[in-house]
Amino acid sequence: MTFHLHPPTLRAMGRGRKTELPERLALPMFRALRAGQRIRGTRLDPFGRTDHRRLERLIANEYEALCWSTAAGLTTSNHASGMARLGAAREIRGYESVKEAGIERYRELVGETVATGR
């Protein structure tokens, strides 16, 4: 069995194609990655300092603040608009450039609902 991978680190270094790894190399690597899950989000995370990971953390914090501010001003008359604001997060999905485009759409939708008072 052969695994076809395109890790973000290689992509950032300019590698435009997927790398083929035989099973005997890939499976130990996957085990090491699984063991490394414990350090994800900590200072020891080697990938946590990338621009993309920083953006993910920023969006998570923005969304949490949005949840708190929406909940603080929630009434029966503005419930639907509040849920629409929170539902805008559904735009964020995918990997890298797809996710970044979704983040832009999310921010536009949240800004529109705040500006129009919907």
Biopython code that builds the backbone (N, CA, C, O; Angstrom):
import numpy as np
from Bio.PDB.StructureBuilder import StructureBuilder

atoms = [
    (1, "MET", "N", (0.852, -1.169, 0.000)),
    (1, "MET", "CA", (0.000, 0.000, 0.000)),
    (1, "MET", "C", (0.900, 1.235, 0.000)),
    (1, "MET", "O", (1.953, 1.249, 0.638)),
    (2, "THR", "N", (0.474, 2.264, -0.719)),
    (2, "THR", "CA", (1.213, 3.519, -0.803)),
    (2, "THR", "C", (0.287, 4.664, -0.395)),
    (2, "THR", "O", (-0.873, 4.713, -0.805)),
    (3, "PHE", "N", (0.809, 5.578, 0.410)),
    (3, "PHE", "CA", (0.060, 6.754, 0.836)),
    (3, "PHE", "C", (0.535, 7.952, 0.021)),
    (3, "PHE", "O", (1.735, 8.145, -0.174)),
    (4, "HIS", "N", (-0.402, 8.742, -0.444)),
    (4, "HIS", "CA", (-0.103, 9.951, -1.208)),
    (4, "HIS", "C", (-0.423, 11.146, -0.311)),
    (4, "HIS", "O", (-1.587, 11.409, -0.011)),
    (5, "LEU", "N", (0.611, 11.863, 0.113)),
    (5, "LEU", "CA", (0.451, 12.949, 1.077)),
    (5, "LEU", "C", (0.995, 14.258, 0.522)),
    (5, "LEU", "O", (1.920, 14.278, -0.291)),
    (6, "HIS", "N", (0.396, 15.346, 0.984)),
    (6, "HIS", "CA", (0.868, 16.680, 0.614)),
    (6, "HIS", "C", (0.866, 17.542, 1.874)),
    (6, "HIS", "O", (0.004, 18.405, 2.034)),
    (7, "PRO", "N", (1.837, 17.309, 2.777)),
    (7, "PRO", "CA", (1.852, 18.043, 4.040)),
    (7, "PRO", "C", (2.053, 19.537, 3.835)),
    (7, "PRO", "O", (2.758, 19.947, 2.913)),
    (8, "PRO", "N", (1.438, 20.356, 4.689)),
    (8, "PRO", "CA", (1.565, 21.807, 4.571)),
    (8, "PRO", "C", (3.013, 22.287, 4.619)),
    (8, "PRO", "O", (3.355, 23.281, 3.977)),
    (9, "THR", "N", (3.864, 21.598, 5.369)),
    (9, "THR", "CA", (5.259, 22.010, 5.470)),
    (9, "THR", "C", (5.948, 21.912, 4.113)),
    (9, "THR", "O", (6.671, 22.825, 3.715)),
    (10, "LEU", "N", (5.726, 20.812, 3.407)),
    (10, "LEU", "CA", (6.325, 20.672, 2.075)),
    (10, "LEU", "C", (5.707, 21.641, 1.086)),
    (10, "LEU", "O", (6.394, 22.157, 0.205)),
    (11, "ARG", "N", (4.419, 21.889, 1.225)),
    (11, "ARG", "CA", (3.741, 22.840, 0.340)),
    (11, "ARG", "C", (4.326, 24.236, 0.533)),
    (11, "ARG", "O", (4.524, 24.974, -0.433)),
    (12, "ALA", "N", (4.601, 24.592, 1.789)),
    (12, "ALA", "CA", (5.176, 25.910, 2.079)),
    (12, "ALA", "C", (6.591, 26.035, 1.515)),
    (12, "ALA", "O", (7.044, 27.137, 1.204)),
    (13, "MET", "N", (7.281, 24.913, 1.384)),
    (13, "MET", "CA", (8.636, 24.930, 0.839)),
    (13, "MET", "C", (8.634, 24.887, -0.683)),
    (13, "MET", "O", (9.693, 24.830, -1.308)),
    (14, "GLY", "N", (7.434, 24.914, -1.286)),
    (14, "GLY", "CA", (7.345, 24.988, -2.733)),
    (14, "GLY", "C", (7.078, 23.673, -3.434)),
    (14, "GLY", "O", (7.024, 23.630, -4.663)),
    (15, "ARG", "N", (6.912, 22.613, -2.689)),
    (15, "ARG", "CA", (6.623, 21.314, -3.309)),
    (15, "ARG", "C", (5.176, 21.314, -3.759)),
    (15, "ARG", "O", (4.271, 21.383, -2.926)),
    (16, "GLY", "N", (4.941, 21.240, -5.050)),
    (16, "GLY", "CA", (3.595, 21.336, -5.591)),
    (16, "GLY", "C", (2.895, 20.006, -5.791)),
    (16, "GLY", "O", (1.717, 19.971, -6.148)),
    (17, "ARG", "N", (3.600, 18.921, -5.567)),
    (17, "ARG", "CA", (3.010, 17.606, -5.821)),
    (17, "ARG", "C", (2.922, 16.799, -4.539)),
    (17, "ARG", "O", (3.639, 17.062, -3.573)),
    (18, "LYS", "N", (2.038, 15.816, -4.542)),
    (18, "LYS", "CA", (1.938, 14.914, -3.409)),
    (18, "LYS", "C", (3.155, 14.003, -3.366)),
    (18, "LYS", "O", (3.759, 13.694, -4.393)),
    (19, "THR", "N", (3.498, 13.586, -2.164)),
    (19, "THR", "CA", (4.614, 12.685, -1.961)),
    (19, "THR", "C", (4.070, 11.281, -1.723)),
    (19, "THR", "O", (3.110, 11.099, -0.974)),
    (20, "GLU", "N", (4.679, 10.302, -2.355)),
    (20, "GLU", "CA", (4.270, 8.910, -2.144)),
    (20, "GLU", "C", (5.130, 8.300, -1.050)),
    (20, "GLU", "O", (6.358, 8.377, -1.092)),
    (21, "LEU", "N", (4.469, 7.692, -0.069)),
    (21, "LEU", "CA", (5.180, 7.004, 0.996)),
    (21, "LEU", "C", (4.699, 5.558, 1.067)),
    (21, "LEU", "O", (3.496, 5.300, 1.099)),
    (22, "PRO", "N", (5.629, 4.631, 1.091)),
    (22, "PRO", "CA", (5.213, 3.237, 1.242)),
    (22, "PRO", "C", (4.706, 2.993, 2.667)),
    (22, "PRO", "O", (5.019, 3.745, 3.590)),
    (23, "GLU", "N", (3.941, 1.960, 2.819)),
    (23, "GLU", "CA", (3.322, 1.628, 4.104)),
    (23, "GLU", "C", (4.357, 1.505, 5.220)),
    (23, "GLU", "O", (4.101, 1.944, 6.341)),
    (24, "ARG", "N", (5.510, 0.922, 4.936)),
    (24, "ARG", "CA", (6.526, 0.687, 5.973)),
    (24, "ARG", "C", (7.086, 1.995, 6.540)),
    (24, "ARG", "O", (7.596, 2.010, 7.660)),
    (25, "LEU", "N", (6.997, 3.090, 5.781)),
    (25, "LEU", "CA", (7.426, 4.398, 6.285)),
    (25, "LEU", "C", (6.263, 5.214, 6.837)),
    (25, "LEU", "O", (6.413, 5.937, 7.822)),
    (26, "ALA", "N", (5.118, 5.093, 6.201)),
    (26, "ALA", "CA", (3.978, 5.930, 6.576)),
    (26, "ALA", "C", (3.367, 5.527, 7.915)),
    (26, "ALA", "O", (3.038, 6.390, 8.728)),
    (27, "LEU", "N", (3.214, 4.236, 8.151)),
    (27, "LEU", "CA", (2.537, 3.813, 9.382)),
    (27, "LEU", "C", (3.290, 4.222, 10.646)),
    (27, "LEU", "O", (2.653, 4.704, 11.582)),
    (28, "PRO", "N", (4.620, 4.054, 10.722)),
    (28, "PRO", "CA", (5.313, 4.572, 11.912)),
    (28, "PRO", "C", (5.191, 6.093, 12.051)),
    (28, "PRO", "O", (5.116, 6.615, 13.163)),
    (29, "MET", "N", (5.172, 6.801, 10.915)),
    (29, "MET", "CA", (5.012, 8.249, 10.959)),
    (29, "MET", "C", (3.627, 8.620, 11.510)),
    (29, "MET", "O", (3.504, 9.545, 12.313)),
    (30, "PHE", "N", (2.593, 7.899, 11.077)),
    (30, "PHE", "CA", (1.246, 8.159, 11.581)),
    (30, "PHE", "C", (1.156, 7.870, 13.073)),
    (30, "PHE", "O", (0.465, 8.587, 13.798)),
    (31, "ARG", "N", (1.847, 6.828, 13.546)),
    (31, "ARG", "CA", (1.857, 6.530, 14.986)),
    (31, "ARG", "C", (2.509, 7.668, 15.770)),
    (31, "ARG", "O", (2.029, 8.062, 16.833)),
    (32, "ALA", "N", (3.602, 8.185, 15.232)),
    (32, "ALA", "CA", (4.295, 9.297, 15.901)),
    (32, "ALA", "C", (3.410, 10.543, 15.930)),
    (32, "ALA", "O", (3.369, 11.254, 16.934)),
    (33, "LEU", "N", (2.710, 10.804, 14.842)),
    (33, "LEU", "CA", (1.796, 11.951, 14.810)),
    (33, "LEU", "C", (0.666, 11.782, 15.822)),
    (33, "LEU", "O", (0.274, 12.738, 16.491)),
    (34, "ARG", "N", (0.151, 10.570, 15.929)),
    (34, "ARG", "CA", (-0.915, 10.313, 16.898)),
    (34, "ARG", "C", (-0.413, 10.546, 18.316)),
    (34, "ARG", "O", (-1.119, 11.132, 19.137)),
    (35, "ALA", "N", (0.797, 10.092, 18.609)),
    (35, "ALA", "CA", (1.357, 10.307, 19.944)),
    (35, "ALA", "C", (1.586, 11.792, 20.207)),
    (35, "ALA", "O", (1.503, 12.246, 21.348)),
    (36, "GLY", "N", (1.874, 12.542, 19.153)),
    (36, "GLY", "CA", (2.126, 13.969, 19.297)),
    (36, "GLY", "C", (0.880, 14.811, 19.498)),
    (36, "GLY", "O", (0.980, 16.016, 19.725)),
    (37, "GLN", "N", (-0.290, 14.198, 19.419)),
    (37, "GLN", "CA", (-1.527, 14.969, 19.616)),
    (37, "GLN", "C", (-1.573, 15.613, 20.991)),
    (37, "GLN", "O", (-2.216, 16.646, 21.179)),
    (38, "ARG", "N", (-0.894, 15.007, 21.943)),
    (38, "ARG", "CA", (-0.912, 15.541, 23.309)),
    (38, "ARG", "C", (-0.284, 16.924, 23.395)),
    (38, "ARG", "O", (-0.615, 17.702, 24.289)),
    (39, "ILE", "N", (0.619, 17.235, 22.473)),
    (39, "ILE", "CA", (1.286, 18.541, 22.543)),
    (39, "ILE", "C", (0.613, 19.591, 21.669)),
    (39, "ILE", "O", (1.031, 20.749, 21.661)),
    (40, "ARG", "N", (-0.424, 19.200, 20.932)),
    (40, "ARG", "CA", (-1.084, 20.170, 20.062)),
    (40, "ARG", "C", (-1.707, 21.282, 20.905)),
    (40, "ARG", "O", (-2.386, 21.026, 21.900)),
    (41, "GLY", "N", (-1.463, 22.503, 20.488)),
    (41, "GLY", "CA", (-1.993, 23.651, 21.208)),
    (41, "GLY", "C", (-1.118, 24.119, 22.353)),
    (41, "GLY", "O", (-1.432, 25.120, 22.997)),
    (42, "THR", "N", (-0.023, 23.416, 22.623)),
    (42, "THR", "CA", (0.895, 23.834, 23.678)),
    (42, "THR", "C", (2.087, 24.552, 23.059)),
    (42, "THR", "O", (2.185, 24.663, 21.837)),
    (43, "ARG", "N", (2.979, 25.032, 23.893)),
    (43, "ARG", "CA", (4.189, 25.695, 23.400)),
    (43, "ARG", "C", (5.087, 24.740, 22.617)),
    (43, "ARG", "O", (5.888, 25.176, 21.789)),
    (44, "LEU", "N", (4.957, 23.468, 22.871)),
    (44, "LEU", "CA", (5.815, 22.487, 22.213)),
    (44, "LEU", "C", (5.317, 22.090, 20.826)),
    (44, "LEU", "O", (5.983, 21.327, 20.126)),
    (45, "ASP", "N", (4.168, 22.594, 20.429)),
    (45, "ASP", "CA", (3.589, 22.256, 19.132)),
    (45, "ASP", "C", (4.439, 22.869, 18.017)),
    (45, "ASP", "O", (4.488, 24.092, 17.888)),
    (46, "PRO", "N", (5.113, 22.033, 17.203)),
    (46, "PRO", "CA", (5.985, 22.599, 16.169)),
    (46, "PRO", "C", (5.222, 23.297, 15.044)),
    (46, "PRO", "O", (5.795, 24.131, 14.343)),
    (47, "PHE", "N", (3.967, 22.978, 14.863)),
    (47, "PHE", "CA", (3.181, 23.588, 13.794)),
    (47, "PHE", "C", (2.270, 24.697, 14.310)),
    (47, "PHE", "O", (1.573, 25.336, 13.522)),
    (48, "GLY", "N", (2.266, 24.930, 15.598)),
    (48, "GLY", "CA", (1.360, 25.905, 16.203)),
    (48, "GLY", "C", (1.691, 27.349, 15.915)),
    (48, "GLY", "O", (0.875, 28.235, 16.167)),
    (49, "ARG", "N", (2.869, 27.599, 15.393)),
    (49, "ARG", "CA", (3.281, 28.979, 15.131)),
    (49, "ARG", "C", (3.067, 29.397, 13.679)),
    (49, "ARG", "O", (3.404, 30.518, 13.299)),
    (50, "THR", "N", (2.521, 28.521, 12.886)),
    (50, "THR", "CA", (2.286, 28.881, 11.482)),
    (50, "THR", "C", (1.178, 29.930, 11.404)),
    (50, "THR", "O", (0.340, 30.037, 12.300)),
    (51, "ASP", "N", (1.189, 30.695, 10.322)),
    (51, "ASP", "CA", (0.167, 31.729, 10.143)),
    (51, "ASP", "C", (-1.233, 31.132, 10.151)),
    (51, "ASP", "O", (-2.168, 31.717, 10.697)),
    (52, "HIS", "N", (-1.363, 29.961, 9.540)),
    (52, "HIS", "CA", (-2.683, 29.333, 9.450)),
    (52, "HIS", "C", (-3.203, 28.929, 10.836)),
    (52, "HIS", "O", (-4.376, 29.144, 11.139)),
    (53, "ARG", "N", (-2.354, 28.355, 11.665)),
    (53, "ARG", "CA", (-2.781, 27.979, 13.019)),
    (53, "ARG", "C", (-3.094, 29.199, 13.860)),
    (53, "ARG", "O", (-4.029, 29.185, 14.661)),
    (54, "ARG", "N", (-2.314, 30.253, 13.682)),
    (54, "ARG", "CA", (-2.608, 31.490, 14.426)),
    (54, "ARG", "C", (-3.963, 32.057, 14.023)),
    (54, "ARG", "O", (-4.722, 32.539, 14.863)),
    (55, "LEU", "N", (-4.255, 31.995, 12.731)),
    (55, "LEU", "CA", (-5.554, 32.464, 12.250)),
    (55, "LEU", "C", (-6.684, 31.612, 12.827)),
    (55, "LEU", "O", (-7.727, 32.144, 13.207)),
    (56, "GLU", "N", (-6.484, 30.290, 12.896)),
    (56, "GLU", "CA", (-7.507, 29.412, 13.477)),
    (56, "GLU", "C", (-7.786, 29.781, 14.933)),
    (56, "GLU", "O", (-8.943, 29.833, 15.352)),
    (57, "ARG", "N", (-6.723, 30.037, 15.707)),
    (57, "ARG", "CA", (-6.920, 30.424, 17.107)),
    (57, "ARG", "C", (-7.608, 31.774, 17.221)),
    (57, "ARG", "O", (-8.454, 31.970, 18.094)),
    (58, "LEU", "N", (-7.251, 32.706, 16.342)),
    (58, "LEU", "CA", (-7.873, 34.020, 16.348)),
    (58, "LEU", "C", (-9.367, 33.908, 16.054)),
    (58, "LEU", "O", (-10.180, 34.543, 16.726)),
    (59, "ILE", "N", (-9.727, 33.116, 15.068)),
    (59, "ILE", "CA", (-11.142, 32.934, 14.716)),
    (59, "ILE", "C", (-11.899, 32.275, 15.864)),
    (59, "ILE", "O", (-13.032, 32.657, 16.160)),
    (60, "ALA", "N", (-11.286, 31.297, 16.507)),
    (60, "ALA", "CA", (-11.947, 30.654, 17.652)),
    (60, "ALA", "C", (-12.228, 31.676, 18.751)),
    (60, "ALA", "O", (-13.309, 31.669, 19.340)),
    (61, "ASN", "N", (-11.277, 32.545, 19.029)),
    (61, "ASN", "CA", (-11.472, 33.586, 20.044)),
    (61, "ASN", "C", (-12.533, 34.594, 19.606)),
    (61, "ASN", "O", (-13.361, 35.018, 20.412)),
    (62, "GLU", "N", (-12.506, 34.978, 18.318)),
    (62, "GLU", "CA", (-13.524, 35.896, 17.799)),
    (62, "GLU", "C", (-14.921, 35.295, 17.939)),
    (62, "GLU", "O", (-15.867, 35.977, 18.333)),
    (63, "TYR", "N", (-15.034, 34.005, 17.609)),
    (63, "TYR", "CA", (-16.344, 33.360, 17.668)),
    (63, "TYR", "C", (-16.836, 33.265, 19.112)),
    (63, "TYR", "O", (-18.021, 33.464, 19.381)),
    (64, "GLU", "N", (-15.933, 32.964, 20.033)),
    (64, "GLU", "CA", (-16.330, 32.909, 21.437)),
    (64, "GLU", "C", (-16.834, 34.276, 21.909)),
    (64, "GLU", "O", (-17.842, 34.358, 22.611)),
    (65, "ALA", "N", (-16.139, 35.338, 21.528)),
    (65, "ALA", "CA", (-16.573, 36.687, 21.890)),
    (65, "ALA", "C", (-17.922, 37.000, 21.255)),
    (65, "ALA", "O", (-18.776, 37.626, 21.882)),
    (66, "LEU", "N", (-18.116, 36.566, 20.011)),
    (66, "LEU", "CA", (-19.399, 36.767, 19.326)),
    (66, "LEU", "C", (-20.520, 36.042, 20.070)),
    (66, "LEU", "O", (-21.616, 36.578, 20.232)),
    (67, "CYS", "N", (-20.237, 34.824, 20.518)),
    (67, "CYS", "CA", (-21.246, 34.062, 21.269)),
    (67, "CYS", "C", (-21.641, 34.792, 22.545)),
    (67, "CYS", "O", (-22.826, 34.919, 22.856)),
    (68, "TRP", "N", (-20.638, 35.272, 23.285)),
    (68, "TRP", "CA", (-20.929, 35.970, 24.538)),
    (68, "TRP", "C", (-21.695, 37.267, 24.288)),
    (68, "TRP", "O", (-22.650, 37.567, 25.005)),
    (69, "SER", "N", (-21.293, 38.028, 23.292)),
    (69, "SER", "CA", (-21.980, 39.302, 23.046)),
    (69, "SER", "C", (-23.397, 39.067, 22.533)),
    (69, "SER", "O", (-24.315, 39.814, 22.871)),
    (70, "THR", "N", (-23.572, 38.041, 21.724)),
    (70, "THR", "CA", (-24.917, 37.720, 21.228)),
    (70, "THR", "C", (-25.811, 37.269, 22.373)),
    (70, "THR", "O", (-26.963, 37.690, 22.473)),
    (71, "ALA", "N", (-25.280, 36.417, 23.229)),
    (71, "ALA", "CA", (-26.061, 35.911, 24.363)),
    (71, "ALA", "C", (-26.433, 37.031, 25.325)),
    (71, "ALA", "O", (-27.526, 37.032, 25.892)),
    (72, "ALA", "N", (-25.523, 37.983, 25.509)),
    (72, "ALA", "CA", (-25.780, 39.076, 26.449)),
    (72, "ALA", "C", (-26.938, 39.959, 25.994)),
    (72, "ALA", "O", (-27.679, 40.480, 26.827)),
    (73, "GLY", "N", (-27.103, 40.133, 24.686)),
    (73, "GLY", "CA", (-28.163, 41.007, 24.190)),
    (73, "GLY", "C", (-29.347, 40.254, 23.606)),
    (73, "GLY", "O", (-30.173, 40.855, 22.918)),
    (74, "LEU", "N", (-29.452, 38.968, 23.859)),
    (74, "LEU", "CA", (-30.498, 38.152, 23.238)),
    (74, "LEU", "C", (-31.859, 38.392, 23.881)),
    (74, "LEU", "O", (-32.006, 38.335, 25.102)),
    (75, "THR", "N", (-32.846, 38.660, 23.038)),
    (75, "THR", "CA", (-34.236, 38.795, 23.474)),
    (75, "THR", "C", (-35.097, 37.976, 22.522)),
    (75, "THR", "O", (-34.603, 37.441, 21.529)),
    (76, "THR", "N", (-36.375, 37.883, 22.827)),
    (76, "THR", "CA", (-37.260, 37.131, 21.929)),
    (76, "THR", "C", (-37.399, 37.818, 20.582)),
    (76, "THR", "O", (-37.631, 37.153, 19.573)),
    (77, "SER", "N", (-37.262, 39.124, 20.549)),
    (77, "SER", "CA", (-37.427, 39.845, 19.283)),
    (77, "SER", "C", (-36.198, 39.738, 18.373)),
    (77, "SER", "O", (-36.328, 39.839, 17.153)),
    (78, "ASN", "N", (-35.016, 39.536, 18.945)),
    (78, "ASN", "CA", (-33.819, 39.454, 18.101)),
    (78, "ASN", "C", (-33.195, 38.054, 18.081)),
    (78, "ASN", "O", (-32.049, 37.893, 17.662)),
    (79, "HIS", "N", (-33.932, 37.060, 18.525)),
    (79, "HIS", "CA", (-33.421, 35.691, 18.575)),
    (79, "HIS", "C", (-32.994, 35.184, 17.196)),
    (79, "HIS", "O", (-31.916, 34.608, 17.056)),
    (80, "ALA", "N", (-33.824, 35.394, 16.193)),
    (80, "ALA", "CA", (-33.514, 34.899, 14.841)),
    (80, "ALA", "C", (-32.248, 35.550, 14.288)),
    (80, "ALA", "O", (-31.413, 34.872, 13.689)),
    (81, "SER", "N", (-32.102, 36.856, 14.484)),
    (81, "SER", "CA", (-30.904, 37.516, 13.973)),
    (81, "SER", "C", (-29.653, 37.072, 14.737)),
    (81, "SER", "O", (-28.576, 36.937, 14.156)),
    (82, "GLY", "N", (-29.807, 36.851, 16.020)),
    (82, "GLY", "CA", (-28.674, 36.355, 16.814)),
    (82, "GLY", "C", (-28.230, 34.980, 16.348)),
    (82, "GLY", "O", (-27.033, 34.709, 16.249)),
    (83, "MET", "N", (-29.183, 34.119, 16.065)),
    (83, "MET", "CA", (-28.845, 32.783, 15.581)),
    (83, "MET", "C", (-28.238, 32.839, 14.179)),
    (83, "MET", "O", (-27.393, 32.013, 13.832)),
    (84, "ALA", "N", (-28.667, 33.811, 13.374)),
    (84, "ALA", "CA", (-28.079, 33.986, 12.034)),
    (84, "ALA", "C", (-26.617, 34.410, 12.155)),
    (84, "ALA", "O", (-25.766, 33.935, 11.402)),
    (85, "ARG", "N", (-26.327, 35.300, 13.095)),
    (85, "ARG", "CA", (-24.940, 35.713, 13.320)),
    (85, "ARG", "C", (-24.081, 34.527, 13.717)),
    (85, "ARG", "O", (-22.987, 34.332, 13.189)),
    (86, "LEU", "N", (-24.589, 33.737, 14.655)),
    (86, "LEU", "CA", (-23.807, 32.594, 15.117)),
    (86, "LEU", "C", (-23.700, 31.515, 14.043)),
    (86, "LEU", "O", (-22.693, 30.811, 13.968)),
    (87, "GLY", "N", (-24.715, 31.385, 13.226)),
    (87, "GLY", "CA", (-24.709, 30.387, 12.163)),
    (87, "GLY", "C", (-23.762, 30.706, 11.026)),
    (87, "GLY", "O", (-23.459, 29.838, 10.207)),
    (88, "ALA", "N", (-23.292, 31.939, 10.966)),
    (88, "ALA", "CA", (-22.353, 32.321, 9.907)),
    (88, "ALA", "C", (-21.063, 31.513, 9.987)),
    (88, "ALA", "O", (-20.338, 31.404, 8.998)),
    (89, "ALA", "N", (-20.775, 30.953, 11.141)),
    (89, "ALA", "CA", (-19.551, 30.156, 11.310)),
    (89, "ALA", "C", (-19.569, 28.897, 10.439)),
    (89, "ALA", "O", (-18.527, 28.277, 10.222)),
    (90, "ARG", "N", (-20.745, 28.521, 9.943)),
    (90, "ARG", "CA", (-20.816, 27.351, 9.053)),
    (90, "ARG", "C", (-20.050, 27.566, 7.758)),
    (90, "ARG", "O", (-19.754, 26.610, 7.042)),
    (91, "GLU", "N", (-19.728, 28.812, 7.457)),
    (91, "GLU", "CA", (-18.965, 29.127, 6.244)),
    (91, "GLU", "C", (-17.512, 28.657, 6.343)),
    (91, "GLU", "O", (-16.837, 28.490, 5.327)),
    (92, "ILE", "N", (-17.039, 28.446, 7.567)),
    (92, "ILE", "CA", (-15.632, 28.095, 7.772)),
    (92, "ILE", "C", (-15.504, 26.578, 7.722)),
    (92, "ILE", "O", (-15.953, 25.870, 8.624)),
    (93, "ARG", "N", (-14.881, 26.093, 6.650)),
    (93, "ARG", "CA", (-14.650, 24.657, 6.493)),
    (93, "ARG", "C", (-13.540, 24.451, 5.485)),
    (93, "ARG", "O", (-13.162, 25.381, 4.773)),
    (94, "GLY", "N", (-13.024, 23.259, 5.421)),
    (94, "GLY", "CA", (-11.985, 22.932, 4.461)),
    (94, "GLY", "C", (-10.596, 23.164, 5.019)),
    (94, "GLY", "O", (-10.409, 23.355, 6.221)),
    (95, "TYR", "N", (-9.634, 23.143, 4.126)),
    (95, "TYR", "CA", (-8.236, 23.301, 4.496)),
    (95, "TYR", "C", (-7.655, 24.531, 3.830)),
    (95, "TYR", "O", (-8.025, 24.886, 2.711)),
    (96, "GLU", "N", (-6.758, 25.161, 4.522)),
    (96, "GLU", "CA", (-5.941, 26.278, 4.084)),
    (96, "GLU", "C", (-6.679, 27.319, 3.257)),
    (96, "GLU", "O", (-7.471, 28.075, 3.820)),
    (97, "SER", "N", (-6.460, 27.395, 1.946)),
    (97, "SER", "CA", (-7.036, 28.493, 1.154)),
    (97, "SER", "C", (-8.561, 28.435, 1.149)),
    (97, "SER", "O", (-9.219, 29.474, 1.112)),
    (98, "VAL", "N", (-9.123, 27.236, 1.184)),
    (98, "VAL", "CA", (-10.584, 27.106, 1.232)),
    (98, "VAL", "C", (-11.100, 27.649, 2.558)),
    (98, "VAL", "O", (-12.100, 28.366, 2.600)),
    (99, "LYS", "N", (-10.414, 27.302, 3.636)),
    (99, "LYS", "CA", (-10.814, 27.783, 4.959)),
    (99, "LYS", "C", (-10.649, 29.295, 5.056)),
    (99, "LYS", "O", (-11.501, 29.974, 5.631)),
    (100, "GLU", "N", (-9.565, 29.828, 4.502)),
    (100, "GLU", "CA", (-9.334, 31.278, 4.559)),
    (100, "GLU", "C", (-10.420, 32.037, 3.807)),
    (100, "GLU", "O", (-10.845, 33.104, 4.251)),
    (101, "ALA", "N", (-10.877, 31.501, 2.670)),
    (101, "ALA", "CA", (-11.986, 32.129, 1.939)),
    (101, "ALA", "C", (-13.262, 32.059, 2.767)),
    (101, "ALA", "O", (-14.045, 33.009, 2.779)),
    (102, "GLY", "N", (-13.478, 30.941, 3.461)),
    (102, "GLY", "CA", (-14.639, 30.808, 4.336)),
    (102, "GLY", "C", (-14.597, 31.784, 5.496)),
    (102, "GLY", "O", (-15.632, 32.304, 5.914)),
    (103, "ILE", "N", (-13.406, 32.034, 6.018)),
    (103, "ILE", "CA", (-13.259, 32.996, 7.114)),
    (103, "ILE", "C", (-13.627, 34.395, 6.633)),
    (103, "ILE", "O", (-14.270, 35.151, 7.362)),
    (104, "GLU", "N", (-13.226, 34.743, 5.417)),
    (104, "GLU", "CA", (-13.602, 36.045, 4.859)),
    (104, "GLU", "C", (-15.120, 36.156, 4.718)),
    (104, "GLU", "O", (-15.701, 37.182, 5.072)),
    (105, "ARG", "N", (-15.770, 35.097, 4.200)),
    (105, "ARG", "CA", (-17.234, 35.112, 4.070)),
    (105, "ARG", "C", (-17.885, 35.216, 5.436)),
    (105, "ARG", "O", (-18.852, 35.960, 5.599)),
    (106, "TYR", "N", (-17.374, 34.483, 6.425)),
    (106, "TYR", "CA", (-17.897, 34.522, 7.791)),
    (106, "TYR", "C", (-17.830, 35.943, 8.347)),
    (106, "TYR", "O", (-18.807, 36.447, 8.900)),
    (107, "ARG", "N", (-16.673, 36.583, 8.196)),
    (107, "ARG", "CA", (-16.519, 37.941, 8.728)),
    (107, "ARG", "C", (-17.446, 38.924, 8.019)),
    (107, "ARG", "O", (-17.981, 39.839, 8.645)),
    (108, "GLU", "N", (-17.636, 38.734, 6.710)),
    (108, "GLU", "CA", (-18.566, 39.595, 5.973)),
    (108, "GLU", "C", (-19.992, 39.399, 6.474)),
    (108, "GLU", "O", (-20.711, 40.371, 6.704)),
    (109, "LEU", "N", (-20.400, 38.146, 6.644)),
    (109, "LEU", "CA", (-21.768, 37.877, 7.107)),
    (109, "LEU", "C", (-22.006, 38.421, 8.502)),
    (109, "LEU", "O", (-23.056, 39.008, 8.765)),
    (110, "VAL", "N", (-21.063, 38.240, 9.389)),
    (110, "VAL", "CA", (-21.203, 38.746, 10.763)),
    (110, "VAL", "C", (-21.259, 40.272, 10.727)),
    (110, "VAL", "O", (-22.064, 40.884, 11.428)),
    (111, "GLY", "N", (-20.402, 40.882, 9.908)),
    (111, "GLY", "CA", (-20.411, 42.344, 9.797)),
    (111, "GLY", "C", (-21.714, 42.854, 9.225)),
    (111, "GLY", "O", (-22.212, 43.890, 9.663)),
    (112, "GLU", "N", (-22.281, 42.150, 8.252)),
    (112, "GLU", "CA", (-23.561, 42.565, 7.666)),
    (112, "GLU", "C", (-24.685, 42.468, 8.675)),
    (112, "GLU", "O", (-25.528, 43.362, 8.740)),
    (113, "THR", "N", (-24.722, 41.400, 9.466)),
    (113, "THR", "CA", (-25.812, 41.250, 10.432)),
    (113, "THR", "C", (-25.679, 42.283, 11.548)),
    (113, "THR", "O", (-26.687, 42.738, 12.088)),
    (114, "VAL", "N", (-24.452, 42.656, 11.900)),
    (114, "VAL", "CA", (-24.269, 43.692, 12.923)),
    (114, "VAL", "C", (-24.686, 45.044, 12.344)),
    (114, "VAL", "O", (-25.373, 45.814, 13.015)),
    (115, "ALA", "N", (-24.280, 45.343, 11.107)),
    (115, "ALA", "CA", (-24.551, 46.644, 10.503)),
    (115, "ALA", "C", (-26.049, 46.849, 10.252)),
    (115, "ALA", "O", (-26.564, 47.949, 10.448)),
    (116, "THR", "N", (-26.740, 45.804, 9.823)),
    (116, "THR", "CA", (-28.160, 45.955, 9.513)),
    (116, "THR", "C", (-29.051, 45.722, 10.707)),
    (116, "THR", "O", (-30.245, 46.019, 10.666)),
    (117, "GLY", "N", (-28.472, 45.186, 11.785)),
    (117, "GLY", "CA", (-29.269, 44.930, 12.981)),
    (117, "GLY", "C", (-30.157, 43.721, 12.849)),
    (117, "GLY", "O", (-31.088, 43.539, 13.634)),
    (118, "ARG", "N", (-29.874, 42.875, 11.842)),
    (118, "ARG", "CA", (-30.676, 41.653, 11.672)),
    (118, "ARG", "C", (-30.383, 40.660, 12.738)),
    (118, "ARG", "O", (-30.967, 39.576, 12.750)),
]
sb = StructureBuilder()
sb.init_structure("model")
sb.init_model(0)
sb.init_chain("A")
sb.init_seg("    ")
for serial, (resi, resn, name, xyz) in enumerate(atoms, 1):
    if name == "N":
        sb.init_residue(resn, " ", resi, " ")
    sb.init_atom(name, np.array(xyz, "f"), 0.0, 1.0, " ", f" {name:<3s}", serial, name[0])
structure = sb.get_structure()
